[in-house]
Amino acid sequence: MAKSIEAKNLNVYYGKFLAVSNVNFTVAPNSVTAFIGPSGCGKSTVLRTINRMHEVIAGATVQGKVLLDGEDIYDDGIDPVAVRRTIGMVFQRPNPFPTMSIYDNVAAGLKLQSGRTRKADLDGVVEKSLRSANLWAEVKDRLSKPGAGLSGGQQQRLCIARAIAVQPDVLLMDEPCSALDPISTMAIEDLIRQLKKDYTIVIVTHNMQQAARISERTAFFNLSATGQPGELVEMGETPKMFTTPTDKRTEDYISGAFG
Amino acid sequence: MTATLTAKPAPASHFAGPSGSRRFKNGLATVLVTAAFLVALIPLVWLLWTVISKGYHVVTSASWWTESQRGKTFESAGGGAWHAIVGTVEQVALCSIISVPIAILVGIYLVEYGRGAFAKVTTFTVDILTGIPSIVAALFIYALFISTFHGARAGWLVSLALVILMIPVIVRTTEEMLKLVPNELREASYALGVPKWKTIVKIVLPTAFTGIVTGVVLGIARVAGETAPLLILVGYSSNTNTDLFSNFQGSLPTLINDQFANLNHATGGTAYHLDANGNRVAGAVVNYAPDRMWGAALTLIAIILLLNVFARFIARFNKIAQ
């Protein structure tokens, strides 16, 4: 079930380099939150700290807390693998497993997590996930075909189906539409609006119109200069952020004065 | 047709055609590349032609694949390479059983886990192993098992020497193939809550499978023709010896070597040769050694080719299964 996310005094490092400093925010359950900001400001980095994908990179570390419904996912003794089962992720470029069929791609999470799942149960989950990802009608007759044979937009929806098949509480999306054409982007945006019913969604996007269209709250990240750590400048209701932001830098970015 | 085409007035264009010097350079490069390709092809075709034309004769006789050279000399007809095929296949098989798992695991370690000093030392060691001459590997095994532990020469020692030669080949290809697997796939798997080891086993290895199989075949091809370890560690026997762990054992490279020694043998005295039963038959002097030598060479090439086809079949089957 959808859960809330809270970041407290989050400092994110690559080796000794402080990439993002002192980030604090809260995300309500069943909401869509957009992270916007210029390239290199650390929005994707912060997103990856929410499901502990950040530490997959050698030398990458995190200070501070990320609370999922009040529980710190960085507590000692918490298995990052378990965290990632609860908090799913969709990446910038569609990345279906090339050796697997459409069916196996969707079933991959369940099969690889637990090892043994009943075929009948799997069939149900695969169909439900593909329906939720608005892909079922397009692929139901070729489930055994390779996932890599789909179009870019379909692949990305396949990746979303794969992510929701393991029934996470939160779905993180790292620029999920940046490699897609406008029509596929619309399909994904419609999907995000539907998925909000069941998941808490955080999406990184470079497309401010997209942030305005789909998110309830928007967080603006910025960095004062190259080599300086990124920071969370301002976070608020999306309509307010795009009309009357509090911070001058947010206004400049949104009005196109820079970035 | 050509006449009508050239007769047409050239359409007015803002763009000039390629300049004369560029056309010349392009033509020159094309000629050079094609010539280099042909030059590279000549020895290959020549070699295959020589081996096949000189070796097909014995290879196509049934006894070649069923009999040994027991009791045969360069003068006597018949006999086969069975003893050598058994030796080569057994020695290479034992070597592969030991090398393949070790080498693939080392490759996985270096790409997926290796950080810091230990990984660097491992890479460096593999680099050094790659350059070790086969005779040095053979001498090392000799020194260890025969001089130090007073063991006897046997086929399994050859396998051990070949292990030293085979591991670096497979480690290198496995490494290269695993590096080709996009990191995005690993991240996609981690993000589904799949542990690292399972990501490697279920996502990374299947993606790199075809390349790793090719690496294994390359490794086998690399060691199957080695001769120095055979001469030092097992010698040669013209009898069939299926026991890897005792006595001399024939093999294809040493069969070639043995026949080569008899290549220029002249039969003195009365002209005769021996038939399949070892009886003297009066007539022209016949030396069977060259036929057998080329036959053994052809057999060795054929076995490696067969392995290659088999590997491709596996790779293809793997793709279709996906």
Interface residues (C-beta under 8 A of the other chain):
Chain A: N51 M53 V56 A58 V81 A82 V83 R84 R85 T86 G88 M89 F91 R93 N95 P96 F97 P98 T99 M100 S101 A108 G109 L112 Q113 P146 C159 R162 A163 V166
Chain B: R115 P182 E184 L185 R186 E187 A188 S189 Y190 A191 L192 G193 V194 P195 K198 T199 K202 I203 P206 T207 F209 Q322
